[in-house]
Amino acid sequence: MPRGDSAPWLLGAASRFTVDRSVVLCQFPLTLIVVVVGVTSPALGPALLSDRMFELGFSLTLVLLALGAVVPWSELPRGGILVLPTLDFAAIALVHAGAAESLPGLGVLAVLPVVWLMRSSLPLWAALTLTGAGTLLVTALPGLAGGGAPGPAGVALLPVVMLCVGTVVRVTTMGALVRECELERKDDELGDLLRAAIERERLLTAILDTVDVGFTAVDAHGNTTLTNRQQELFNRLSYGSGHEGATRVLLFGADRTTELPVERRPVYRALTGETFADELVWVGDGEAQRALSTAARPIKNADGGITGALIVCSDVTELVEAVNAKDTFISNISHEFHAPLTSVLGYLELVLEDEHTLPNHLTGYVDVAGRNAERVLHLVADLLSTAGDRVRVHPRPVDLAALIEMSVRSNRLRAEKNDVTLRSSAVAPLWTLLDPLRISQVLDNLLSNAIKYSPGGGVVSILAEETPSAINLHVEDRGIGMTEQEARLVFSRFYRTPSARKADIDGAGLGLAITKSIVESHGGSIHCVSAPGEGSRFTVILPVNGEVGRVSPDPVQESV
């Protein structure tokens, strides 16, 4: 036989063997009981084996068992196998008729073919018909063979009982089949869900291993339950170079040298319920040290209990180094400009002091050069203010209302040139702890901006009010205004709105960044509310008790 045909042949043989074995197993109990009765017949009745009826029934039972073993039932038409239980009724009737005097209860063996028929695929009416006819033959044959015939009630009792038993078996079988079908359906559904879950897990793993962001999921005890390839690289890096088998994690703060205590590490903070983002940490040591921007969020159950946490890490080393390089460059170039500009301004002032040095028509030119040099010097000062890593303040008791009045007076001339009316409202005195020089710089920046961005004139108002917990300072104008997105970006260094550039309003985009740094160095905050064509409102909130917060890092570095 060709090799390609062997597999179907083996499969068919296996299927036929399974069917034949089931037939033998169904037929075997009846044969075993009849054989046991025949073997024990000397003790039950000496003439039992010599009875013609019993002998025929005994032989028929053995023949039916042999047929069950040798006939290829799987190859016969469907339902052909039910010939065996039908003929079993005849075998039981003969055995029962032959042993009616010594063993009158053998008729109960009819329950075996009844169960077989009722569990088959026959319609209920056909199975009940065969059951009734077969059991009636079992009870009636002893009388037909010339033995003691039971009464009508005795003949009908066994068929009625078997019909009831058969009905119960069919109902039970159908219920079991329904449950089996339901279990198979649920098993198929679970299999589909399991395969879908496996596919989703593979897809998730592929996605997590593709991105250059590290993901770590931990349980409530801090044990890792899910991670990706990028995070595994970060984990290996955190043990340092040349530390094979090391267990101490090298995790440092923003200064790259102070090791983070356990309670300040991302996993610990997340498991205590803290949610944070853009926290800068350094991992590793030496030249391999990297800056990571970390974010974390606790995972909670339906009751609000923490069951784990998710930590995300991004490598921002190049960004941090670029920011530091930019700040260093700005600081260096600003220092290089400052000295020669100061010298230029000094010599220009000397020239202007001597009225006979220059002709009258050149004096105006020198004056213009001096004003432009002063403008460049102020720009250099702004660059120096924003290039440093921190803004230092020296607070002392100051009347804020007096500072506001002084700033309004110094900006009044500029306001008149722009046809802007300045209005101030502050309860005097308004004593608090602050750095008067720095806060004056804040007031001048806010007022000059309000005047500058009100090209059509109008009113610029400044209001100071004290609450139990803070001092609120408001500067409001009715100028060109900004969109909501522009209002969020206006405190970034070198940012200028498109409308300001289009209107050709001068500026370097540093004033509000400096203002924000000064306010935050005082432990306060600043925000802006604006709308295009409706003006802007800047609000500064300072602590009422003058508590100065820690020195704020550079805004760009802090956002990393």
C-alpha positions as CSV (number, residue, x, y, z in Angstrom):
1,M,0.0,0.0,0.0
2,P,1.4,3.4,-0.8
3,R,2.5,5.5,2.1
4,G,0.1,8.3,1.4
5,D,-2.9,5.9,2.0
6,S,-1.7,4.5,5.2
7,A,-2.8,7.4,7.5
8,P,-6.6,7.2,6.4
9,W,-6.5,3.4,6.7
10,L,-5.1,3.6,10.2
11,L,-7.6,6.2,11.2
12,G,-10.5,4.1,9.9
13,A,-9.1,1.1,11.7
14,A,-8.9,3.0,15.0
15,S,-12.5,4.4,14.6
16,R,-13.8,0.9,13.9
17,F,-12.0,-0.6,16.8
18,T,-13.5,2.0,19.1
19,V,-17.1,1.3,17.9
20,D,-16.6,-2.5,18.1
21,R,-15.2,-2.2,21.7
22,S,-18.2,-0.2,22.7
23,V,-20.6,-2.8,21.3
24,V,-18.8,-5.6,23.2
25,L,-18.8,-3.6,26.4
26,C,-22.6,-3.0,26.1
27,Q,-23.2,-6.7,25.4
28,F,-20.8,-8.1,28.0
29,P,-22.9,-7.5,31.2
30,L,-25.8,-9.7,30.0
31,T,-23.5,-12.5,28.9
32,L,-21.6,-12.4,32.2
33,I,-24.8,-12.7,34.2
34,V,-26.2,-15.6,32.1
35,V,-22.8,-17.4,32.3
36,V,-22.7,-17.0,36.1
37,V,-26.3,-18.4,36.3
38,G,-25.3,-21.3,34.1
39,V,-22.1,-22.1,36.1
40,T,-24.0,-22.0,39.4
41,S,-27.0,-24.0,38.1
42,P,-26.1,-27.2,39.9
43,A,-26.7,-25.4,43.2
44,L,-29.7,-23.5,41.9
45,G,-31.5,-26.3,40.1
46,P,-29.9,-29.6,38.8
47,A,-32.1,-29.8,35.7
48,L,-31.5,-26.1,34.6
49,L,-28.8,-26.8,32.0
50,S,-30.8,-29.7,30.6
51,D,-33.8,-27.4,30.0
52,R,-34.1,-26.8,26.3
53,M,-35.3,-23.2,26.7
54,F,-32.4,-22.2,29.0
55,E,-29.9,-23.9,26.8
56,L,-31.2,-21.9,23.7
57,G,-31.1,-18.7,25.6
58,F,-27.6,-19.4,27.0
59,S,-26.3,-20.2,23.5
60,L,-28.0,-17.2,21.9
61,T,-26.3,-14.9,24.5
62,L,-22.9,-16.2,23.7
63,V,-23.6,-15.9,19.9
64,L,-24.7,-12.3,20.4
65,L,-21.5,-11.5,22.3
66,A,-19.4,-13.1,19.5
67,L,-21.4,-11.1,16.9
68,G,-20.6,-7.9,18.8
69,A,-16.9,-8.7,18.6
70,V,-16.6,-9.8,15.0
71,V,-19.1,-7.8,13.0
72,P,-17.8,-4.5,11.6
73,W,-20.6,-2.4,13.0
74,S,-19.1,0.9,12.0
75,E,-19.4,-0.1,8.3
76,L,-23.1,-1.1,8.6
77,P,-25.9,1.4,8.0
78,R,-26.8,3.6,10.9
79,G,-29.0,1.8,13.4
80,G,-27.9,-1.7,12.4
81,I,-26.2,-2.1,15.8
82,L,-29.6,-2.0,17.5
83,V,-30.2,-5.6,16.3
84,L,-28.2,-6.8,19.3
85,P,-30.4,-5.2,22.1
86,T,-33.5,-6.3,20.1
87,L,-32.3,-9.9,20.0
88,D,-31.3,-9.7,23.7
89,F,-35.0,-9.6,24.6
90,A,-35.3,-13.1,22.9
91,A,-32.3,-14.4,24.7
92,I,-33.6,-13.1,28.1
93,A,-37.1,-14.5,27.3
94,L,-35.6,-18.0,26.7
95,V,-33.4,-17.9,29.8
96,H,-36.3,-16.6,31.9
97,A,-38.6,-19.3,30.5
98,G,-36.1,-22.1,31.2
99,A,-35.4,-21.0,34.7
100,A,-38.9,-19.9,35.6
101,E,-39.3,-22.4,38.4
102,S,-35.9,-22.1,40.1
103,L,-35.1,-18.4,39.3
104,P,-38.4,-16.5,38.5
105,G,-36.7,-13.1,38.7
106,L,-34.4,-13.4,35.7
107,G,-36.9,-11.4,33.7
108,V,-35.4,-8.3,35.3
109,L,-32.4,-8.7,33.0
110,A,-34.6,-7.0,30.4
111,V,-33.5,-3.7,31.9
112,L,-30.1,-4.1,30.1
113,P,-31.4,-3.9,26.5
114,V,-34.0,-1.3,27.6
115,V,-31.2,1.0,28.8
116,W,-29.3,0.3,25.5
117,L,-32.3,1.2,23.4
118,M,-33.2,4.3,25.4
119,R,-29.7,5.7,25.1
120,S,-29.6,5.1,21.4
121,S,-30.5,7.6,18.6
122,L,-33.9,5.8,18.0
123,P,-37.0,8.1,18.2
124,L,-38.7,7.8,21.6
125,W,-41.8,6.1,20.2
126,A,-39.7,3.4,18.4
127,A,-37.6,2.8,21.5
128,L,-40.7,2.5,23.7
129,T,-42.4,0.1,21.1
130,L,-39.3,-2.2,21.1
131,T,-39.2,-2.0,24.9
132,G,-42.8,-2.9,25.4
133,A,-42.8,-5.7,22.8
134,G,-39.5,-7.2,24.1
135,T,-40.5,-7.1,27.8
136,L,-43.9,-8.5,26.9
137,L,-42.1,-11.4,25.2
138,V,-40.0,-12.0,28.3
139,T,-43.1,-12.3,30.6
140,A,-45.4,-14.2,28.1
141,L,-43.0,-16.8,26.8
142,P,-43.0,-19.1,30.0
143,G,-46.8,-19.4,29.5
144,L,-46.5,-20.0,25.8
145,A,-43.9,-22.7,26.5
146,G,-46.3,-24.7,28.6
147,G,-45.2,-23.5,32.0
148,G,-47.2,-21.9,34.7
149,A,-48.7,-18.8,33.0
150,P,-48.9,-15.7,35.2
151,G,-52.1,-13.7,35.2
152,P,-52.7,-10.7,33.0
153,A,-51.4,-8.4,35.8
154,G,-48.2,-10.5,36.1
155,V,-47.7,-10.4,32.3
156,A,-48.2,-6.6,32.1
157,L,-46.2,-5.6,35.2
158,L,-42.7,-6.0,33.8
159,P,-43.5,-4.1,30.5
160,V,-45.0,-1.3,32.5
161,V,-42.0,-1.1,34.8
162,M,-39.6,-1.2,31.9
163,L,-41.5,1.4,30.0
164,C,-41.2,3.7,33.1
165,V,-37.5,2.9,33.5
166,G,-37.0,3.5,29.8
167,T,-38.7,6.8,30.0
168,V,-36.6,7.9,32.9
169,V,-33.4,6.8,31.2
170,R,-34.4,8.7,28.0
171,V,-35.2,11.9,29.9
172,T,-32.0,11.6,31.9
173,T,-30.0,10.8,28.8
174,M,-31.5,13.8,26.9
175,G,-30.7,16.1,29.9
176,A,-27.2,14.7,30.0
177,L,-26.8,15.3,26.3
178,V,-28.1,18.9,26.6
179,R,-25.6,19.5,29.4
180,E,-22.9,17.9,27.4
181,C,-23.6,20.1,24.4
182,E,-23.7,23.1,26.6
183,L,-20.4,22.1,28.1
184,E,-18.9,21.6,24.7
185,R,-20.2,25.0,23.6
186,K,-18.7,26.7,26.6
187,D,-15.5,24.7,26.1
188,D,-15.3,26.0,22.6
189,E,-16.0,29.6,23.8
190,L,-13.3,29.3,26.4
191,G,-11.0,27.9,23.8
192,D,-11.7,30.9,21.5
193,L,-11.2,33.3,24.4
194,L,-8.0,31.6,25.4
195,R,-6.7,31.8,21.8
196,A,-7.7,35.4,21.6
197,A,-6.1,36.2,24.9
198,I,-2.9,34.5,23.8
199,E,-2.9,36.5,20.5
200,R,-3.5,39.7,22.4
201,E,-0.7,38.9,24.8
202,R,1.6,38.2,21.9
203,L,0.6,41.5,20.2
204,L,1.1,43.4,23.5
205,T,4.5,41.8,24.0
206,A,5.5,42.7,20.5
207,I,4.4,46.3,20.9
208,L,6.1,46.7,24.3
209,D,9.3,45.2,23.0
210,T,9.2,47.6,19.9
211,V,8.9,50.9,21.6
212,D,11.9,52.6,23.2
213,V,10.1,53.3,26.5
214,G,10.5,51.0,29.5
215,F,7.4,49.5,31.1
216,T,7.2,47.7,34.4
217,A,4.2,46.4,36.2
218,V,4.5,45.2,39.8
219,D,2.2,43.6,42.3
220,A,1.3,45.0,45.8
221,H,4.6,43.6,47.2
222,G,6.8,45.2,44.5
223,N,7.4,41.9,42.6
224,T,7.6,42.4,38.8
225,T,4.7,40.9,36.9
226,L,5.3,42.4,33.4
227,T,8.2,44.2,31.8
228,N,9.6,44.8,28.3
229,R,12.9,44.6,26.6
230,Q,13.8,48.3,27.0
231,Q,13.1,48.2,30.7
232,E,15.3,45.1,31.1
233,L,18.1,47.2,29.5
234,F,17.5,50.0,32.0
235,N,17.5,47.4,34.9
236,R,20.9,46.0,33.8
237,L,22.3,49.6,33.5
238,S,21.1,50.4,37.0
239,Y,23.5,47.8,38.5
240,G,26.5,49.8,37.1
241,S,29.4,48.8,34.9
242,G,31.7,46.0,36.0
243,H,29.3,44.8,38.8
244,E,28.4,41.4,37.6
245,G,26.0,39.8,40.1
246,A,25.5,43.1,41.9
247,T,22.2,43.5,43.8
248,R,22.4,47.3,44.8
249,V,20.5,49.5,42.4
250,L,22.4,52.7,41.4
251,L,19.6,55.3,41.3
252,F,20.5,59.0,41.7
253,G,18.7,62.3,41.9
254,A,18.9,65.2,39.4
255,D,22.5,66.1,40.6
256,R,23.7,62.6,39.4
257,T,25.6,61.9,42.7
258,T,23.0,61.8,45.5
259,E,21.6,58.3,45.7
260,L,17.8,58.2,46.0
261,P,16.5,56.7,49.3
262,V,14.1,53.8,49.1
263,E,11.1,56.0,49.9
264,R,11.8,58.3,47.0
265,R,12.2,55.6,44.4
266,P,9.4,55.4,41.7
267,V,8.2,51.9,42.6
268,Y,7.9,52.6,46.3
269,R,6.1,56.0,45.7
270,A,3.6,54.4,43.3
271,L,2.8,51.5,45.8
272,T,2.1,54.1,48.4
273,G,-0.6,55.6,46.2
274,E,1.3,58.5,44.6
275,T,0.8,59.4,41.0
276,F,3.5,61.4,39.2
277,A,5.1,62.2,35.8
278,D,8.3,63.7,34.4
279,E,10.4,62.8,37.4
280,L,14.1,63.0,36.4
281,V,16.4,60.3,37.8
282,W,19.8,59.0,36.8
283,V,20.7,55.3,36.7
284,G,24.1,53.6,36.4
285,D,27.5,55.1,37.0
286,G,30.5,56.4,35.0
287,E,30.1,57.2,31.3
288,A,27.2,54.8,31.0
289,Q,25.0,56.8,33.3
290,R,21.7,57.7,31.8
291,A,18.9,60.2,32.6
292,L,15.4,58.7,32.8
293,S,12.1,60.6,32.9
294,T,9.9,58.4,35.0
295,A,6.1,58.3,35.5
296,A,4.1,56.0,37.7
297,R,0.5,55.3,38.6
298,P,-0.9,52.8,41.2
299,I,-3.3,50.0,40.2
300,K,-6.4,49.8,42.4
301,N,-9.1,47.2,42.8
302,A,-12.8,47.9,43.0
303,D,-12.6,48.6,46.7
304,G,-9.8,51.2,46.2
305,G,-7.0,49.0,47.6
306,I,-3.7,49.2,45.8
307,T,-2.9,45.9,44.1
308,G,0.1,47.0,42.1
309,A,1.6,49.8,40.1
310,L,2.7,50.7,36.6
311,I,6.1,52.5,36.1
312,V,7.2,54.0,32.7
313,C,10.7,55.2,32.0
314,S,12.0,57.2,29.0
315,D,15.7,57.9,28.2
316,V,16.1,61.7,28.1
317,T,19.9,61.9,28.4
318,E,20.4,63.6,25.1
319,L,17.7,66.2,25.9
320,V,19.1,67.0,29.3
321,E,22.6,67.3,27.9
322,A,21.3,69.6,25.1
323,V,19.5,71.8,27.6
324,N,22.6,72.0,29.8
325,A,24.8,72.8,26.7
326,K,22.4,75.5,25.6
327,D,22.3,77.1,29.1
328,T,26.1,77.0,29.2
329,F,26.4,78.6,25.8
330,I,23.9,81.4,26.7
331,S,25.6,82.0,30.0
332,N,29.1,82.2,28.3
333,I,28.0,84.4,25.4
334,S,26.1,86.7,27.8
335,H,29.2,87.2,29.9
336,E,31.3,87.8,26.8
337,F,28.8,90.5,25.7
338,H,28.4,92.2,29.0
339,A,31.9,93.6,29.5
340,P,32.4,95.3,26.1
341,L,28.8,96.7,26.2
342,T,29.4,98.3,29.6
343,S,32.6,99.8,28.2
344,V,30.8,101.1,25.1
345,L,28.1,102.7,27.2
346,G,30.7,104.3,29.5
347,Y,32.6,105.9,26.6
348,L,29.4,107.1,25.0
349,E,28.4,108.8,28.2
350,L,31.8,110.6,28.4
351,V,31.3,111.8,24.8
352,L,27.9,113.2,25.6
353,E,29.0,114.9,28.8
354,D,31.4,117.1,26.8
355,E,29.2,119.4,24.7
356,H,32.2,120.6,22.6
357,T,33.4,117.1,21.6
358,L,30.9,116.5,18.8
359,P,29.1,118.8,16.4
360,N,25.4,119.2,17.2
361,H,24.3,117.1,14.2
362,L,26.3,114.1,15.5
363,T,25.1,114.3,19.1
364,G,21.7,112.7,18.2
365,Y,23.5,109.9,16.4
366,V,25.5,109.1,19.6
367,D,22.4,109.3,21.7
368,V,20.7,106.7,19.4
369,A,23.8,104.5,19.7
370,G,23.7,104.8,23.5
371,R,20.0,103.8,23.7
372,N,20.5,100.8,21.5
373,A,23.5,99.7,23.5
374,E,21.4,100.0,26.6
375,R,18.8,97.9,25.0
376,V,21.3,95.2,24.1
377,L,22.7,95.3,27.6
378,H,19.2,94.7,29.1
379,L,18.8,91.8,26.7
380,V,22.1,90.4,27.9
381,A,20.9,90.8,31.5
382,D,17.8,88.8,30.7
383,L,19.8,86.1,29.1
384,L,22.0,85.9,32.2
385,S,18.9,85.7,34.4
386,T,17.4,82.7,32.4
387,A,20.7,80.9,31.8
388,G,21.4,80.2,35.4
389,D,20.2,77.0,37.0
390,R,18.3,78.8,39.7
391,V,17.0,82.2,40.7
392,R,18.2,83.4,44.1
393,V,16.0,85.7,46.2
394,H,16.8,87.6,49.4
395,P,13.4,88.2,51.2
396,R,12.9,90.9,53.8
397,P,9.8,92.8,55.1
398,V,8.5,95.0,52.3
399,D,5.3,97.0,51.7
400,L,4.0,95.4,48.4
401,A,1.6,98.3,47.9
402,A,4.5,100.7,47.8
403,L,6.3,98.6,45.2
404,I,3.2,98.5,43.1
405,E,2.9,102.3,43.3
406,M,6.5,102.7,42.4
407,S,6.2,100.4,39.4
408,V,3.1,102.3,38.2
409,R,4.9,105.6,38.3
410,S,7.9,104.3,36.4
411,N,5.7,102.9,33.6
412,R,3.3,105.9,33.4
413,L,5.3,107.7,30.7
414,R,5.4,104.6,28.5
415,A,1.6,104.2,29.0
416,E,0.9,107.8,28.0
417,K,2.9,107.2,24.8
418,N,0.7,104.2,24.0
419,D,-2.5,106.0,25.0
420,V,-3.0,103.6,27.9
421,T,-4.5,104.5,31.3
422,L,-2.9,102.8,34.3
423,R,-5.2,102.0,37.3
424,S,-3.9,100.5,40.5
425,S,-5.8,99.2,43.6
426,A,-4.1,97.9,46.6
427,V,-4.7,98.2,50.4
428,A,-1.8,100.1,51.8
429,P,0.3,99.0,53.6
430,L,0.6,95.4,52.5
431,W,3.5,94.0,54.4
432,T,5.0,90.7,53.6
433,L,8.4,88.9,53.2
434,L,9.8,89.1,49.7
435,D,12.8,90.3,47.6
436,P,11.9,93.9,46.6
437,L,14.3,94.0,43.7
438,R,13.0,90.7,42.2
439,I,9.3,91.5,42.8
440,S,9.8,95.0,41.3
441,Q,11.2,93.2,38.2
442,V,8.0,91.0,38.2
443,L,5.8,94.1,38.4
444,D,7.7,95.9,35.6
445,N,7.6,92.9,33.3
446,L,3.9,92.4,33.7
447,L,3.0,96.1,33.4
448,S,5.3,96.7,30.4
449,N,3.9,93.7,28.7
450,A,0.3,94.9,29.3
451,I,1.1,98.3,27.9
452,K,3.1,96.9,25.0
453,Y,0.4,94.5,23.9
454,S,-2.4,97.2,24.1
455,P,-1.4,99.0,20.8
456,G,-4.9,100.5,20.5
457,G,-4.9,102.1,23.9
458,G,-7.3,101.2,26.7
459,V,-7.0,100.5,30.4
460,V,-4.4,98.4,32.2
461,S,-5.3,97.7,35.8
462,I,-3.3,96.2,38.7
463,L,-5.0,94.9,41.8
464,A,-3.5,93.4,44.9
465,E,-5.6,91.6,47.5
466,E,-4.8,89.7,50.7
467,T,-6.5,86.4,51.7
468,P,-5.8,84.4,54.9
469,S,-3.4,82.1,53.0
470,A,-2.0,84.2,50.1
471,I,-1.6,87.6,48.4
472,N,-3.1,87.7,44.9
473,L,-1.7,90.1,42.4
474,H,-3.7,90.7,39.2
475,V,-2.5,92.6,36.1
476,E,-5.2,92.9,33.4
477,D,-5.3,94.6,30.0
478,R,-7.7,94.8,27.1
479,G,-5.1,94.3,24.4
480,I,-4.7,91.8,21.5
481,G,-5.0,88.8,23.8
482,M,-4.0,85.1,23.1
483,T,-5.5,81.8,22.5
484,E,-5.7,79.2,25.4
485,Q,-2.8,77.2,24.0
486,E,-0.6,80.4,23.6
487,A,-1.5,81.3,27.2
488,R,0.0,78.0,28.4
489,L,3.2,78.5,26.4
490,V,3.7,82.2,27.1
491,F,6.0,81.4,30.1
492,S,8.4,79.4,28.0
493,R,11.7,81.0,27.2
494,F,12.0,82.7,23.8
495,Y,8.3,82.1,23.0
496,R,6.4,84.8,21.3
497,T,2.8,84.6,20.0
498,P,2.2,84.7,16.2
499,S,0.0,87.8,16.7
500,A,2.9,89.7,18.5
501,R,5.3,88.8,15.7
502,K,2.8,89.8,13.1
503,A,2.2,93.2,14.8
504,D,6.0,93.7,14.9
505,I,6.0,94.2,18.6
506,D,9.6,94.1,19.9
507,G,10.7,91.6,22.5
508,A,12.9,88.5,23.0
509,G,10.3,86.3,24.8
510,L,12.3,86.2,28.1
511,G,10.4,88.5,30.4
512,L,7.6,86.2,31.4
513,A,10.0,83.2,31.8
514,I,12.1,85.3,34.2
515,T,8.9,86.4,36.0
516,K,7.8,82.8,36.5
517,S,11.2,81.8,37.9
518,I,11.1,84.7,40.4
519,V,7.6,84.0,41.5
520,E,8.3,80.3,42.0
521,S,11.5,81.1,43.9
522,H,9.2,83.0,46.4
523,G,7.1,79.8,46.8
524,G,4.3,81.3,44.7
525,S,2.7,80.6,41.3
526,I,1.6,82.5,38.2
527,H,-0.9,81.8,35.5
528,C,-2.7,83.6,32.6
529,V,-6.2,83.7,31.3
530,S,-6.7,85.2,27.9
531,A,-8.8,85.3,24.8
532,P,-8.0,86.7,21.3
533,G,-9.1,90.4,21.0
534,E,-10.3,90.5,24.6
535,G,-7.0,91.0,26.5
536,S,-5.2,89.0,29.1
537,R,-5.2,88.6,32.9
538,F,-2.1,87.5,34.7
539,T,-2.4,86.4,38.3
540,V,0.5,86.1,40.7
541,I,-0.1,84.2,44.0
542,L,2.5,84.8,46.8
543,P,2.5,83.2,50.3
544,V,1.0,85.6,52.8
545,N,3.5,84.6,55.5
546,G,6.4,85.2,53.1
547,E,7.7,81.6,53.3
548,V,10.1,81.2,50.5
549,G,10.1,77.9,48.8
550,R,13.2,76.0,47.9
551,V,15.2,77.4,45.1
552,S,13.5,76.4,41.9
553,P,15.5,74.7,39.2
554,D,15.6,75.9,35.6
555,P,12.1,75.7,34.1
556,V,13.2,73.6,31.1
557,Q,15.1,71.2,33.3
558,E,12.2,70.9,35.7
559,S,9.9,69.9,32.9
560,V,12.2,67.1,31.9
